[in-house]
Amino acid sequence: MADLYDITVPVFLQKLGVLDHLLAKAIASGIDDRELVDARLAPDMLPLSRQVQIACDTAKLLVTRLAQVPPRPMADDETSLAQLRERIAKTIAYLREADPAAFEGRETAEIVLEFPNMKMTFTGLGLVTDFTMPNFFFHLMIAYALLRMKGVAIGKMDYLQGAAVAA
């Protein structure tokens, strides 16, 4: 059976690489940067910039919580696709620093997430399977959909690119 490190960090590394690839194609598209960064699927949804920020935060916060390492805060102040790519690069660097041994035995650890209006309690494994991975993929897919909606020439194989290559 794979351990928590194996089912999280390598997946995040690969899919953050995909997100970076999508943003690189967006930059190359010639579509106005601000139009893409501010794009929303619906008025009550967050823009592309927040989708990328949350995907990055979701990955790094899981490492912080499971490996019990100090958080690495990042300001949510990116206003360009290039700056969003820098955030992805910083997140990837943070994930690569994670010690696989720090994840060992954390499957049953109690992890409490506190939000302004609610508190959620998980086991380490439950945090991965029931909250973090679905949340990460939600924001990754919304970023992909926003770029497609705005005319960036990306397709399914861009989303799947690198799937057979270890990050």
Secondary structure, DSSP 8 states (H G I E B T S, - for coil): ---TTTTTHHHHHHHHHHHHHHHHHHHHHT--HHHHHT--SSTTS--HHHHHHHHHHHHHHHHHHHHT-------S---SHHHHHHHHHHHHHHHHT--GGGGTT-TT-EEEEEETTEEEEEEHHHIIIIIIHHHHHHHHHHHHHHHHHTT----HHHHHTTTTS--
